[in-house]
């Protein structure tokens, strides 16, 4: 028995020594530097400072963070609905991914920032600030130059796309028919950069005016990323308004923009003006059997190109959801001229 126990401990000692024996030294790490602690770079970000905690706190309250549409992982949807898809198409310049995205991740820090590229604070730089081509017109390039092109990151996804289910308007004053086969015909749900950049609407009558400063002097971040109020508005929440705190207008009222002239009362008046015109146009579209009054979706069937151009303009303004604030002059002209066009004899 003693012999057996001794043999057992000998075996254990042998196994332990075998497992812990040092082999030959491996090659030096690719980016390693003798005498330099890796924490010298890693801790630049991995310090869990109050600043990082605050940004996480804000972002977790944002709509992007919910991941509620990340299941839209098809190759046509993934570029904007999944983190992996966005990163891929930034690199390739394509509008679609090569395939559906498996295990899709919602929009997160790595989507917009160069996380773990240099392992320094330089990794907070944006994934892209380059101008981008419009999905509805690849011959047109959008470039938001303010804030170092930060708006281009947002605009790459927050733009309209051509209806993929059915025919497209090629002559907005044409009276020939299009066969609309999908009730979801329209610009999709996030065309904000088109409104801000004064692009994308079909023009009737005189050319539409626009506020160019919203493209050259301000970016999406200028207003939506203003100084945060907790996790309710501003910062990485990207929210303008909140029922508890009201509208966060700090970004609008900086000295080189509106300089304090923008108030909630002013905004409310402008938004109500736009909302009234949206209702007028909606009712005309319903009367011509172009929009379903219950669902708000397009009525399928044959409609003239002119009618569908007006439908597009209406849906573009509604989907923008700013009620004119992204580009008040442009939106007003879209609505006024579209109402006039629809009232004309078709």
SULZI-V944594 format. One record per residue. N is the residue number from 1. PHI is phi in whole degrees, -180 to 180 (999 if undefined). PSI is psi in degrees with one decimal (NA if undefined). BURIAL is + if it has 9 or more other C-alpha atoms within 8 Angstrom, else -. Layout:
n & phi & psi & burial
N & PHI & PSI & BURIAL
N & PHI & PSI & BURIAL
This chain:
n & phi & psi & burial
1 & 999 & -44.8 & -
2 & -61 & -41.8 & -
3 & -60 & -41.3 & -
4 & -65 & -44.3 & -
5 & -63 & -40.6 & -
6 & -63 & -43.5 & -
7 & -61 & -36.2 & -
8 & -64 & -48.6 & -
9 & -66 & -34.0 & -
10 & -62 & -43.0 & -
11 & -63 & -40.9 & -
12 & -63 & -45.1 & -
13 & -62 & -41.3 & -
14 & -62 & -44.8 & -
15 & -64 & -40.9 & -
16 & -63 & -45.9 & -
17 & -64 & -37.7 & -
18 & -65 & -38.6 & -
19 & -75 & -27.8 & -
20 & -103 & -0.6 & -
21 & -65 & 132.2 & -
22 & -79 & 131.7 & -
23 & -90 & -170.1 & -
24 & -67 & 149.3 & -
25 & -65 & 133.2 & -
26 & -74 & 172.3 & -
27 & -68 & 154.8 & -
28 & -64 & 150.3 & -
29 & -61 & 154.3 & -
30 & -57 & -46.1 & -
31 & -111 & 12.6 & -
32 & -72 & 148.7 & -
33 & -131 & 126.1 & -
34 & -55 & 132.1 & -
35 & 81 & 0.8 & -
36 & -108 & 125.3 & -
37 & -77 & 133.5 & -
38 & -58 & -26.7 & -
39 & -64 & -17.6 & -
40 & -61 & -29.6 & -
41 & -102 & -46.2 & +
42 & -57 & -39.3 & +
43 & -71 & -11.2 & -
44 & -60 & -33.7 & +
45 & -109 & -42.3 & +
46 & -84 & 56.6 & -
47 & -112 & -6.8 & -
48 & 47 & 47.3 & -
49 & -71 & 167.8 & -
50 & -59 & -33.9 & -
51 & -62 & -45.2 & -
52 & -69 & -40.9 & -
53 & -59 & -42.0 & +
54 & -63 & -42.3 & -
55 & -66 & -39.4 & +
56 & -64 & -43.5 & +
57 & -58 & -44.6 & +
58 & -68 & -48.4 & +
59 & -64 & -36.1 & +
60 & -62 & -19.7 & +
61 & -95 & 1.1 & +
62 & -85 & 161.9 & +
63 & -70 & -33.0 & -
64 & -59 & -36.6 & +
65 & -72 & -17.0 & +
66 & -70 & -28.0 & -
67 & 67 & 22.4 & +
68 & -68 & -16.2 & -
69 & -118 & 12.0 & -
70 & -65 & -16.8 & +
71 & -68 & -14.6 & -
72 & -78 & 73.5 & +
73 & -103 & 10.3 & +
74 & -64 & 159.0 & +
75 & -63 & -22.9 & +
76 & -84 & -23.5 & +
77 & -100 & -31.3 & +
78 & -56 & -33.0 & +
79 & -58 & -25.6 & +
80 & -118 & -16.8 & +
81 & -99 & -9.8 & +
82 & -131 & 149.6 & +
83 & -64 & -45.9 & +
84 & -63 & -38.6 & +
85 & -66 & -40.5 & +
86 & -64 & -47.2 & +
87 & -60 & -41.5 & +
88 & -63 & -46.4 & +
89 & -76 & -23.2 & +
90 & -63 & -40.3 & +
91 & -73 & -37.9 & -
92 & -91 & -23.8 & -
93 & 79 & 3.9 & -
94 & -84 & 165.5 & -
95 & -94 & -8.8 & -
96 & -133 & 157.4 & +
97 & -85 & 164.0 & +
98 & -69 & -23.5 & -
99 & -159 & 171.6 & -
100 & -61 & 149.1 & +
101 & -91 & 118.9 & +
102 & -79 & 148.2 & -
103 & 48 & 55.8 & -
104 & -62 & 136.4 & +
105 & -104 & 143.4 & +
106 & -70 & 170.0 & +
107 & -59 & 129.9 & +
108 & -148 & -170.6 & +
109 & -55 & -42.9 & -
110 & -69 & -21.2 & +
111 & -66 & -46.5 & +
112 & -99 & -21.3 & +
113 & -117 & 158.7 & +
114 & -84 & 54.7 & +
115 & -60 & 131.5 & +
116 & 60 & 40.0 & -
117 & -94 & -46.7 & -
118 & -117 & -8.3 & -
119 & 61 & 32.2 & +
120 & -133 & 179.5 & +
121 & -65 & -12.0 & -
122 & -63 & -19.5 & -
123 & -71 & -9.3 & +
124 & -77 & -7.4 & -
125 & -59 & 150.9 & -
126 & -71 & 149.2 & +
127 & -61 & -36.2 & +
128 & -154 & 144.6 & +
129 & -131 & 12.8 & +
130 & -76 & 148.3 & -
131 & -57 & 156.5 & +
132 & -136 & 155.3 & +
133 & -88 & 143.4 & +
134 & -73 & 140.6 & +
135 & -69 & -30.3 & +
136 & -84 & -13.9 & -
137 & -156 & 89.4 & -
138 & -60 & -13.2 & -
139 & -83 & -7.1 & -
140 & -109 & 131.1 & -
141 & -109 & 134.6 & +
142 & -104 & 138.2 & +
143 & -145 & 108.0 & +
144 & -92 & 107.7 & +
145 & -86 & -17.0 & +
146 & -68 & 155.2 & +
147 & 54 & 38.4 & +
148 & 67 & 21.9 & -
149 & 86 & 16.9 & +
150 & -59 & -33.1 & +
151 & -65 & -22.4 & +
152 & -68 & -31.3 & +
153 & -62 & -46.5 & +
154 & -70 & -44.8 & +
155 & -65 & -24.9 & +
156 & -57 & -32.6 & -
157 & -104 & -36.3 & +
158 & -82 & 66.0 & +
159 & -144 & 162.3 & +
160 & -79 & 162.2 & +
161 & -132 & 154.4 & -
162 & -64 & 145.3 & +
163 & -60 & 125.5 & +
164 & -90 & -12.0 & -
165 & -88 & -18.5 & -
166 & -157 & -166.4 & +
167 & -74 & 156.7 & +
168 & -112 & 150.2 & -
169 & -76 & 122.6 & +
170 & -112 & -16.9 & -
171 & -139 & 94.9 & -
172 & -65 & -13.5 & +
173 & -105 & 3.2 & -
174 & -70 & 144.6 & -
175 & -104 & 5.6 & -
176 & -77 & 158.8 & -
177 & -91 & 146.5 & -
178 & -111 & 142.6 & +
179 & -97 & 102.8 & +
180 & -90 & 113.9 & +
181 & -105 & -5.7 & -
182 & -127 & 134.0 & +
183 & -72 & -12.9 & +
184 & -98 & 21.0 & -
185 & -59 & 133.2 & +
186 & 152 & -171.4 & +
187 & -85 & 6.2 & +
188 & 76 & -164.0 & +
189 & -108 & 2.9 & -
190 & -141 & 60.0 & +
191 & -92 & 28.9 & +
192 & -57 & -39.5 & +
193 & -67 & -28.3 & +
194 & -68 & -43.0 & +
195 & -65 & -46.6 & +
196 & -62 & -39.4 & +
197 & -89 & 4.6 & +
198 & 58 & 50.0 & +
199 & -135 & 158.4 & -
200 & 103 & -21.7 & -
201 & -87 & 147.2 & -
202 & -76 & 135.2 & +
203 & -98 & 134.8 & +
204 & -123 & 142.2 & +
205 & 69 & -141.8 & -
206 & -70 & 152.4 & -
207 & -57 & 145.2 & -
208 & -78 & 141.1 & +
209 & -82 & 171.5 & -
210 & -163 & 162.6 & +
211 & -96 & 99.3 & +
212 & -69 & -25.3 & -
213 & -61 & -25.3 & -
214 & -72 & -9.1 & +
215 & -107 & -33.5 & +
216 & -101 & -30.2 & +
217 & -111 & -10.7 & +
218 & -140 & 149.4 & +
219 & -120 & 177.3 & +
220 & -56 & -41.1 & +
221 & -69 & -29.4 & +
222 & -54 & -42.3 & +
223 & -100 & -47.4 & +
224 & -73 & -22.7 & +
225 & -109 & 28.1 & +
226 & -62 & 172.7 & +
227 & -49 & 128.5 & -
228 & -72 & 146.6 & +
229 & -110 & 93.9 & +
230 & 56 & -130.9 & -
231 & -115 & 30.2 & +
232 & -101 & -45.2 & +
233 & -144 & 160.8 & +
234 & 71 & -175.6 & +
235 & 55 & -138.6 & +
236 & -85 & 4.4 & +
237 & -74 & -30.3 & +
238 & 61 & 20.8 & +
239 & -97 & 139.5 & +
240 & -86 & -45.5 & +
241 & -126 & 158.9 & +
242 & -151 & 141.4 & +
243 & -59 & -34.9 & -
244 & -77 & -43.0 & -
245 & -103 & -8.0 & -
246 & 77 & -154.9 & -
247 & -89 & 135.4 & +
248 & -92 & 98.1 & +
249 & -104 & 15.3 & +
250 & -60 & -41.1 & +
251 & -68 & -31.3 & +
252 & -74 & -32.3 & +
253 & -98 & 16.9 & +
254 & -66 & 160.0 & +
255 & -58 & -38.7 & -
256 & -91 & 10.9 & -
257 & -119 & -108.7 & +
258 & -86 & -13.0 & +
259 & 58 & 31.9 & +
260 & 98 & -1.5 & +
261 & -83 & -14.6 & -
262 & -87 & 121.1 & +
263 & -123 & 165.9 & -
264 & -62 & -36.9 & -
265 & -64 & -42.4 & -
266 & -62 & -46.5 & -
267 & -62 & -43.8 & +
268 & -60 & -42.3 & -
269 & -64 & -44.1 & -
270 & -65 & -42.4 & +
271 & -67 & -36.4 & +
272 & -67 & -34.7 & -
273 & -63 & -45.2 & -
274 & -67 & -43.4 & +
275 & -60 & -38.0 & +
276 & -64 & -39.9 & -
277 & -71 & -34.2 & +
278 & -62 & -41.7 & +
279 & -64 & -43.0 & -
280 & -60 & -46.3 & +
281 & -67 & -40.4 & +
282 & -57 & -46.5 & +
283 & -65 & -36.3 & -
284 & -66 & -40.6 & +
285 & -66 & -37.7 & +
286 & -66 & -42.5 & +
287 & -63 & -30.7 & -
288 & -94 & 13.3 & -
289 & 59 & 42.5 & -
290 & -106 & -29.2 & +
291 & -125 & 133.3 & +
292 & -75 & 120.7 & +
293 & -67 & -21.1 & -
294 & -87 & -46.4 & -
295 & -94 & -21.6 & -
296 & 78 & 4.1 & -
297 & -92 & 167.5 & +
298 & -73 & 140.1 & +
299 & -81 & 123.2 & +
300 & -73 & 161.0 & +
301 & 128 & -166.7 & -
302 & -94 & 125.5 & -
303 & -137 & 155.8 & +
304 & -72 & 158.8 & +
305 & -60 & -38.2 & +
306 & -63 & -44.0 & +
307 & -62 & -43.1 & +
308 & -72 & -27.4 & +
309 & -65 & -39.7 & +
310 & -68 & -41.1 & +
311 & -57 & -45.4 & +
312 & -58 & -47.1 & +
313 & -60 & -43.3 & +
314 & -61 & -49.0 & +
315 & -66 & -33.2 & +
316 & -62 & -45.7 & +
317 & -67 & -43.5 & +
318 & -65 & -44.2 & +
319 & -69 & -24.0 & +
320 & -63 & -36.3 & +
321 & 67 & 10.1 & -
322 & -96 & -4.6 & -
323 & 51 & 42.0 & +
324 & 96 & -13.8 & +
325 & -68 & -24.2 & +
326 & -72 & -27.1 & +
327 & -169 & 79.4 & +
328 & -56 & -46.6 & +
329 & -62 & -45.1 & +
330 & -62 & -46.3 & +
331 & -65 & -41.7 & +
332 & -61 & -43.2 & +
333 & -67 & -38.0 & +
334 & -57 & -49.4 & +
335 & -69 & -47.1 & +
336 & -59 & -48.9 & +
337 & -73 & -30.2 & +
338 & -71 & -38.1 & +
339 & -63 & -44.4 & +
340 & -62 & -44.1 & -
341 & -63 & -39.6 & +
342 & -74 & -27.0 & +
343 & -76 & -18.0 & -
344 & -72 & 159.0 & -
345 & -65 & 127.3 & -
346 & -93 & NA & -
